[in-house]
Every structure is written in structure tokens, then in C-alpha cells.
Amino acid sequence: MVIIWQMRKQKTLADIQHLANVKAELRLDAYRDFQIVNRNFCDTHTVDVENLIRFIRSAFSGAIEQYKNIHFQAPLPQRAPAFMEAITKHSQDAIAFIFFLERYDSLLPRFEVYNLALNSALHDVQRTSMELFYVLLKWLPIDNPNFSKVAGALPLVHAPIITEEALSEFNIAAAPLEKALGQLQSWTSDLAVDVQNHLLGDYADKQVIKRKPIDNTFFTISIDPDKSVALTKYFKEETEWGRNVTRVNQEVAASMKTGQN
């Protein structure tokens, strides 16, 4: 009986160790996947969008000075469609974070707050980028698609003179987008810290310190229970994205109720 008991105990311990090893492998695989997602987001597209906004602002200022000096402006090199292409790539890389959270949901308890934060930030990026896009369509040159096809066709169908009004409109439209981009970048940074601490906490020598923002506009997201409850309530009830989701859910529920009646 003692031998049987010992064999059963050894098997139980072996099973526990096997489960621990499998869980450790899953956590390491998840962290490797996160590193790929985070690197794709940080290395290129976020910088591309922010730099593009700065380049256009600088080009507007330079064009205004050029016109003051010689009463002539060379057409700006930037184009509105290129701006939207950069925004689309940026958003696709950001959406990959949400897919990651959904794929590894069972390994990431309490991370729902990041799903809410990223969806809210992406909503703001998309909305504000469209507002800036319309300003860029008004003031940036538009190429003539028939330039190389029709004899005598001009290279541009739209090339307005950049004025102080143009720069003012650009700055007013760009400011909300720059804020939204900053929030998204800040919150993906917070996500990276929490993912590392959670998935590698059993193997790391110390915890990664959370971000301490100077500007409370870019407040820190956390999975800590004492913070995540208030953050979840904020994103669901006080953001434009959260209110839209609530409204849509209410409309769907009302429609289903009407259909049943």
C-alpha cells in the first residue's frame, strides 16, 4: 500500500510539473509573439505618421515664408492620400495588439482594460485623422491623372497658395490627432510593461516599473485591480468610443425585442 501511495504521489507531482512546464512554454511563446507585434508598431509606422505631420507643418511654414519673400510657391511634395496610407498602416499595426489580447485571453487575466483602451484610442485616431485629411485635401496639391496621357495636360489639378489660414487650419485639425497618437503610443507602452511583468514574472529578477506621465492626458493604464475597475468604467462610459458601443448595443437590443414582438 505504501508503494502504491508513493507511486500515485509521484505521478501527481509529475503531472503538476508537466502542467507547469506547458504553461511556462505557452507564456514564453505568447511573449515572443507580443515582441513581434510591439516591434512592428514601434519601429516604423508610429514614427512615420508623427514625422509626416511635422513635415507637412514645416512645409506649410516654409511655403508661407517663400511667398512673402518672392511671391511664388513651389508645389508642396506631400499628398493627402499618402497621409491616409500612413494612418492605415499605423492602425493595422495597432489592431494587432487587440488580436494578440484576444488570442492569449486565457493567459492574460484582467487585461480587458487594455482592449477597451486600445479600441478607444484607435477610434480617436481614425476620427481625428479624417478631420485632418479633409484639411489636407483642401490645401495640398492634387496630381492630374491624365498628365502623362493627354498632350498639354497640366501636372496638377489643384495647387492652392499656402496661407496663414492654411497653417492655422492644419494646426487646429492636427492637434487632436497628435493627442490621440500620443495616447495610443503611451497605452501600448503600458501594455508592454504589464505583459512582460505578467508573462515573465516567474523568471525575471525584478518587475518593470510602470510609466509615470508628466502630462495626465497620457495617464497610465494598469491591470492592478484598484485601478483597472475605474479605468474600465471610464472607457465604457466617458469616452466617445464607449458611448458609441453602448448606443449600438442598446439599438440592437431594442431591435431584437421589437422583432420578437
TORKOL-4160 file (C-alpha; in steps of 0.2 Angstrom, whole numbers, padded with zeros to 4 digits, m for minus):
261
<pt num="1" X="0000" Y="0000" Z="0000"/>
<pt num="2" X="0014" Y="0012" Z="0004"/>
<pt num="3" X="0022" Y="0008" Z="m0013"/>
<pt num="4" X="0006" Y="0012" Z="m0022"/>
<pt num="5" X="0004" Y="0028" Z="m0012"/>
<pt num="6" X="0021" Y="0033" Z="m0017"/>
<pt num="7" X="0018" Y="0029" Z="m0035"/>
<pt num="8" X="0002" Y="0039" Z="m0035"/>
<pt num="9" X="0010" Y="0054" Z="m0026"/>
<pt num="10" X="0025" Y="0054" Z="m0039"/>
<pt num="11" X="0013" Y="0053" Z="m0053"/>
<pt num="12" X="0003" Y="0068" Z="m0046"/>
<pt num="13" X="0019" Y="0078" Z="m0044"/>
<pt num="14" X="0025" Y="0073" Z="m0061"/>
<pt num="15" X="0008" Y="0079" Z="m0068"/>
<pt num="16" X="0009" Y="0095" Z="m0059"/>
<pt num="17" X="0027" Y="0098" Z="m0065"/>
<pt num="18" X="0021" Y="0094" Z="m0083"/>
<pt num="19" X="0007" Y="0107" Z="m0082"/>
<pt num="20" X="0019" Y="0120" Z="m0075"/>
<pt num="21" X="0031" Y="0116" Z="m0090"/>
<pt num="22" X="0017" Y="0118" Z="m0103"/>
<pt num="23" X="0011" Y="0134" Z="m0095"/>
<pt num="24" X="0029" Y="0141" Z="m0095"/>
<pt num="25" X="0031" Y="0137" Z="m0113"/>
<pt num="26" X="0014" Y="0145" Z="m0118"/>
<pt num="27" X="0019" Y="0160" Z="m0108"/>
<pt num="28" X="0036" Y="0162" Z="m0117"/>
<pt num="29" X="0028" Y="0159" Z="m0134"/>
<pt num="30" X="0015" Y="0172" Z="m0130"/>
<pt num="31" X="0028" Y="0184" Z="m0125"/>
<pt num="32" X="0038" Y="0181" Z="m0141"/>
<pt num="33" X="0023" Y="0184" Z="m0151"/>
<pt num="34" X="0020" Y="0201" Z="m0142"/>
<pt num="35" X="0038" Y="0206" Z="m0145"/>
<pt num="36" X="0034" Y="0204" Z="m0164"/>
<pt num="37" X="0018" Y="0214" Z="m0163"/>
<pt num="38" X="0026" Y="0228" Z="m0152"/>
<pt num="39" X="0042" Y="0229" Z="m0163"/>
<pt num="40" X="0031" Y="0231" Z="m0179"/>
<pt num="41" X="0021" Y="0245" Z="m0171"/>
<pt num="42" X="0036" Y="0254" Z="m0163"/>
<pt num="43" X="0049" Y="0253" Z="m0177"/>
<pt num="44" X="0040" Y="0261" Z="m0191"/>
<pt num="45" X="0023" Y="0267" Z="m0193"/>
<pt num="46" X="0020" Y="0277" Z="m0177"/>
<pt num="47" X="0036" Y="0287" Z="m0181"/>
<pt num="48" X="0031" Y="0288" Z="m0199"/>
<pt num="49" X="0014" Y="0296" Z="m0195"/>
<pt num="50" X="0021" Y="0308" Z="m0182"/>
<pt num="51" X="0035" Y="0313" Z="m0194"/>
<pt num="52" X="0023" Y="0316" Z="m0208"/>
<pt num="53" X="0013" Y="0328" Z="m0198"/>
<pt num="54" X="0029" Y="0338" Z="m0193"/>
<pt num="55" X="0035" Y="0338" Z="m0211"/>
<pt num="56" X="0019" Y="0345" Z="m0218"/>
<pt num="57" X="0018" Y="0358" Z="m0204"/>
<pt num="58" X="0036" Y="0363" Z="m0209"/>
<pt num="59" X="0032" Y="0363" Z="m0227"/>
<pt num="60" X="0017" Y="0375" Z="m0224"/>
<pt num="61" X="0028" Y="0387" Z="m0214"/>
<pt num="62" X="0041" Y="0386" Z="m0227"/>
<pt num="63" X="0029" Y="0389" Z="m0241"/>
<pt num="64" X="0022" Y="0404" Z="m0232"/>
<pt num="65" X="0039" Y="0412" Z="m0230"/>
<pt num="66" X="0044" Y="0408" Z="m0248"/>
<pt num="67" X="0028" Y="0418" Z="m0254"/>
<pt num="68" X="0032" Y="0433" Z="m0243"/>
<pt num="69" X="0050" Y="0434" Z="m0250"/>
<pt num="70" X="0047" Y="0431" Z="m0269"/>
<pt num="71" X="0028" Y="0430" Z="m0271"/>
<pt num="72" X="0030" Y="0412" Z="m0278"/>
<pt num="73" X="0027" Y="0395" Z="m0270"/>
<pt num="74" X="0034" Y="0379" Z="m0277"/>
<pt num="75" X="0020" Y="0365" Z="m0276"/>
<pt num="76" X="0022" Y="0355" Z="m0259"/>
<pt num="77" X="0029" Y="0337" Z="m0261"/>
<pt num="78" X="0016" Y="0330" Z="m0249"/>
<pt num="79" X="0000" Y="0322" Z="m0254"/>
<pt num="80" X="m0016" Y="0319" Z="m0244"/>
<pt num="81" X="m0018" Y="0300" Z="m0250"/>
<pt num="82" X="0000" Y="0297" Z="m0243"/>
<pt num="83" X="m0005" Y="0303" Z="m0226"/>
<pt num="84" X="m0020" Y="0291" Z="m0226"/>
<pt num="85" X="m0010" Y="0277" Z="m0231"/>
<pt num="86" X="0002" Y="0280" Z="m0217"/>
<pt num="87" X="m0013" Y="0281" Z="m0205"/>
<pt num="88" X="m0020" Y="0265" Z="m0212"/>
<pt num="89" X="m0003" Y="0256" Z="m0209"/>
<pt num="90" X="m0002" Y="0263" Z="m0192"/>
<pt num="91" X="m0019" Y="0257" Z="m0187"/>
<pt num="92" X="m0016" Y="0240" Z="m0194"/>
<pt num="93" X="m0001" Y="0238" Z="m0183"/>
<pt num="94" X="m0011" Y="0244" Z="m0168"/>
<pt num="95" X="m0025" Y="0232" Z="m0171"/>
<pt num="96" X="m0013" Y="0218" Z="m0170"/>
<pt num="97" X="m0011" Y="0222" Z="m0151"/>
<pt num="98" X="m0030" Y="0219" Z="m0149"/>
<pt num="99" X="m0029" Y="0202" Z="m0159"/>
<pt num="100" X="m0014" Y="0197" Z="m0148"/>
<pt num="101" X="m0025" Y="0201" Z="m0132"/>
<pt num="102" X="m0039" Y="0190" Z="m0139"/>
<pt num="103" X="m0028" Y="0176" Z="m0145"/>
<pt num="104" X="m0020" Y="0174" Z="m0127"/>
<pt num="105" X="m0035" Y="0179" Z="m0117"/>
<pt num="106" X="m0034" Y="0164" Z="m0106"/>
<pt num="107" X="m0016" Y="0168" Z="m0101"/>
<pt num="108" X="m0019" Y="0186" Z="m0098"/>
<pt num="109" X="m0032" Y="0189" Z="m0084"/>
<pt num="110" X="m0038" Y="0207" Z="m0081"/>
<pt num="111" X="m0031" Y="0213" Z="m0097"/>
<pt num="112" X="m0048" Y="0218" Z="m0104"/>
<pt num="113" X="m0045" Y="0236" Z="m0099"/>
<pt num="114" X="m0031" Y="0236" Z="m0112"/>
<pt num="115" X="m0044" Y="0230" Z="m0125"/>
<pt num="116" X="m0055" Y="0245" Z="m0121"/>
<pt num="117" X="m0041" Y="0257" Z="m0120"/>
<pt num="118" X="m0034" Y="0252" Z="m0137"/>
<pt num="119" X="m0051" Y="0252" Z="m0145"/>
<pt num="120" X="m0055" Y="0269" Z="m0138"/>
<pt num="121" X="m0038" Y="0276" Z="m0144"/>
<pt num="122" X="m0040" Y="0269" Z="m0161"/>
<pt num="123" X="m0057" Y="0276" Z="m0163"/>
<pt num="124" X="m0050" Y="0293" Z="m0159"/>
<pt num="125" X="m0036" Y="0291" Z="m0171"/>
<pt num="126" X="m0047" Y="0287" Z="m0185"/>
<pt num="127" X="m0060" Y="0301" Z="m0182"/>
<pt num="128" X="m0046" Y="0314" Z="m0180"/>
<pt num="129" X="m0036" Y="0308" Z="m0195"/>
<pt num="130" X="m0051" Y="0310" Z="m0206"/>
<pt num="131" X="m0054" Y="0328" Z="m0200"/>
<pt num="132" X="m0035" Y="0332" Z="m0204"/>
<pt num="133" X="m0037" Y="0323" Z="m0221"/>
<pt num="134" X="m0051" Y="0334" Z="m0227"/>
<pt num="135" X="m0040" Y="0349" Z="m0222"/>
<pt num="136" X="m0025" Y="0342" Z="m0232"/>
<pt num="137" X="m0037" Y="0339" Z="m0247"/>
<pt num="138" X="m0041" Y="0357" Z="m0247"/>
<pt num="139" X="m0023" Y="0363" Z="m0246"/>
<pt num="140" X="m0011" Y="0350" Z="m0253"/>
<pt num="141" X="m0008" Y="0348" Z="m0272"/>
<pt num="142" X="m0018" Y="0335" Z="m0281"/>
<pt num="143" X="m0009" Y="0326" Z="m0296"/>
<pt num="144" X="m0018" Y="0326" Z="m0313"/>
<pt num="145" X="m0020" Y="0308" Z="m0318"/>
<pt num="146" X="m0020" Y="0312" Z="m0336"/>
<pt num="147" X="m0004" Y="0322" Z="m0336"/>
<pt num="148" X="0006" Y="0309" Z="m0345"/>
<pt num="149" X="m0009" Y="0303" Z="m0356"/>
<pt num="150" X="m0016" Y="0319" Z="m0363"/>
<pt num="151" X="m0005" Y="0332" Z="m0373"/>
<pt num="152" X="m0004" Y="0349" Z="m0364"/>
<pt num="153" X="m0012" Y="0342" Z="m0348"/>
<pt num="154" X="m0005" Y="0351" Z="m0333"/>
<pt num="155" X="0004" Y="0341" Z="m0319"/>
<pt num="156" X="m0008" Y="0347" Z="m0305"/>
<pt num="157" X="m0027" Y="0349" Z="m0305"/>
<pt num="158" X="m0026" Y="0358" Z="m0288"/>
<pt num="159" X="m0011" Y="0368" Z="m0281"/>
<pt num="160" X="m0018" Y="0382" Z="m0269"/>
<pt num="161" X="m0006" Y="0395" Z="m0262"/>
<pt num="162" X="m0002" Y="0391" Z="m0244"/>
<pt num="163" X="m0008" Y="0405" Z="m0232"/>
<pt num="164" X="m0008" Y="0408" Z="m0214"/>
<pt num="165" X="m0026" Y="0402" Z="m0214"/>
<pt num="166" X="m0020" Y="0385" Z="m0221"/>
<pt num="167" X="m0007" Y="0383" Z="m0207"/>
<pt num="168" X="m0020" Y="0388" Z="m0194"/>
<pt num="169" X="m0032" Y="0376" Z="m0201"/>
<pt num="170" X="m0019" Y="0362" Z="m0201"/>
<pt num="171" X="m0013" Y="0365" Z="m0183"/>
<pt num="172" X="m0031" Y="0365" Z="m0177"/>
<pt num="173" X="m0035" Y="0349" Z="m0186"/>
<pt num="174" X="m0018" Y="0341" Z="m0182"/>
<pt num="175" X="m0018" Y="0344" Z="m0163"/>
<pt num="176" X="m0032" Y="0331" Z="m0158"/>
<pt num="177" X="m0024" Y="0318" Z="m0169"/>
<pt num="178" X="m0007" Y="0321" Z="m0161"/>
<pt num="179" X="m0015" Y="0319" Z="m0144"/>
<pt num="180" X="m0024" Y="0303" Z="m0150"/>
<pt num="181" X="m0007" Y="0296" Z="m0157"/>
<pt num="182" X="0001" Y="0300" Z="m0141"/>
<pt num="183" X="m0012" Y="0291" Z="m0130"/>
<pt num="184" X="m0011" Y="0276" Z="m0141"/>
<pt num="185" X="0008" Y="0275" Z="m0140"/>
<pt num="186" X="0008" Y="0278" Z="m0121"/>
<pt num="187" X="m0005" Y="0264" Z="m0118"/>
<pt num="188" X="0004" Y="0252" Z="m0129"/>
<pt num="189" X="0019" Y="0256" Z="m0119"/>
<pt num="190" X="0009" Y="0252" Z="m0103"/>
<pt num="191" X="0003" Y="0236" Z="m0111"/>
<pt num="192" X="0021" Y="0231" Z="m0115"/>
<pt num="193" X="0026" Y="0233" Z="m0096"/>
<pt num="194" X="0011" Y="0223" Z="m0090"/>
<pt num="195" X="0013" Y="0209" Z="m0102"/>
<pt num="196" X="0031" Y="0207" Z="m0098"/>
<pt num="197" X="0028" Y="0208" Z="m0079"/>
<pt num="198" X="0014" Y="0195" Z="m0080"/>
<pt num="199" X="0021" Y="0183" Z="m0093"/>
<pt num="200" X="0039" Y="0183" Z="m0087"/>
<pt num="201" X="0036" Y="0187" Z="m0068"/>
<pt num="202" X="0041" Y="0170" Z="m0063"/>
<pt num="203" X="0058" Y="0171" Z="m0071"/>
<pt num="204" X="0063" Y="0189" Z="m0070"/>
<pt num="205" X="0074" Y="0196" Z="m0057"/>
<pt num="206" X="0063" Y="0211" Z="m0055"/>
<pt num="207" X="0047" Y="0219" Z="m0060"/>
<pt num="208" X="0047" Y="0233" Z="m0074"/>
<pt num="209" X="0042" Y="0249" Z="m0067"/>
<pt num="210" X="0026" Y="0257" Z="m0073"/>
<pt num="211" X="0027" Y="0273" Z="m0083"/>
<pt num="212" X="0024" Y="0290" Z="m0073"/>
<pt num="213" X="0017" Y="0303" Z="m0085"/>
<pt num="214" X="0021" Y="0321" Z="m0083"/>
<pt num="215" X="0005" Y="0326" Z="m0093"/>
<pt num="216" X="m0010" Y="0317" Z="m0086"/>
<pt num="217" X="m0018" Y="0317" Z="m0103"/>
<pt num="218" X="m0007" Y="0302" Z="m0106"/>
<pt num="219" X="m0012" Y="0293" Z="m0090"/>
<pt num="220" X="m0006" Y="0276" Z="m0086"/>
<pt num="221" X="m0016" Y="0260" Z="m0089"/>
<pt num="222" X="m0014" Y="0246" Z="m0077"/>
<pt num="223" X="m0021" Y="0229" Z="m0073"/>
<pt num="224" X="m0020" Y="0232" Z="m0055"/>
<pt num="225" X="m0037" Y="0229" Z="m0048"/>
<pt num="226" X="m0038" Y="0245" Z="m0038"/>
<pt num="227" X="m0035" Y="0255" Z="m0054"/>
<pt num="228" X="m0042" Y="0244" Z="m0068"/>
<pt num="229" X="m0060" Y="0245" Z="m0061"/>
<pt num="230" X="m0061" Y="0264" Z="m0063"/>
<pt num="231" X="m0052" Y="0263" Z="m0080"/>
<pt num="232" X="m0064" Y="0251" Z="m0086"/>
<pt num="233" X="m0079" Y="0262" Z="m0081"/>
<pt num="234" X="m0070" Y="0277" Z="m0089"/>
<pt num="235" X="m0068" Y="0269" Z="m0106"/>
<pt num="236" X="m0085" Y="0261" Z="m0106"/>
<pt num="237" X="m0095" Y="0277" Z="m0100"/>
<pt num="238" X="m0084" Y="0293" Z="m0103"/>
<pt num="239" X="m0076" Y="0290" Z="m0120"/>
<pt num="240" X="m0084" Y="0293" Z="m0137"/>
<pt num="241" X="m0080" Y="0275" Z="m0142"/>
<pt num="242" X="m0088" Y="0268" Z="m0126"/>
<pt num="243" X="m0104" Y="0279" Z="m0128"/>
<pt num="244" X="m0105" Y="0273" Z="m0146"/>
<pt num="245" X="m0103" Y="0255" Z="m0141"/>
<pt num="246" X="m0117" Y="0257" Z="m0128"/>
<pt num="247" X="m0128" Y="0266" Z="m0140"/>
<pt num="248" X="m0126" Y="0252" Z="m0153"/>
<pt num="249" X="m0129" Y="0238" Z="m0141"/>
<pt num="250" X="m0145" Y="0247" Z="m0135"/>
<pt num="251" X="m0151" Y="0249" Z="m0153"/>
<pt num="252" X="m0148" Y="0231" Z="m0156"/>
<pt num="253" X="m0156" Y="0225" Z="m0141"/>
<pt num="254" X="m0172" Y="0236" Z="m0145"/>
<pt num="255" X="m0172" Y="0229" Z="m0162"/>
<pt num="256" X="m0172" Y="0211" Z="m0157"/>
<pt num="257" X="m0185" Y="0215" Z="m0144"/>
<pt num="258" X="m0196" Y="0223" Z="m0157"/>
<pt num="259" X="m0193" Y="0208" Z="m0169"/>
<pt num="260" X="m0198" Y="0196" Z="m0155"/>
<pt num="261" X="m0214" Y="0206" Z="m0153"/>
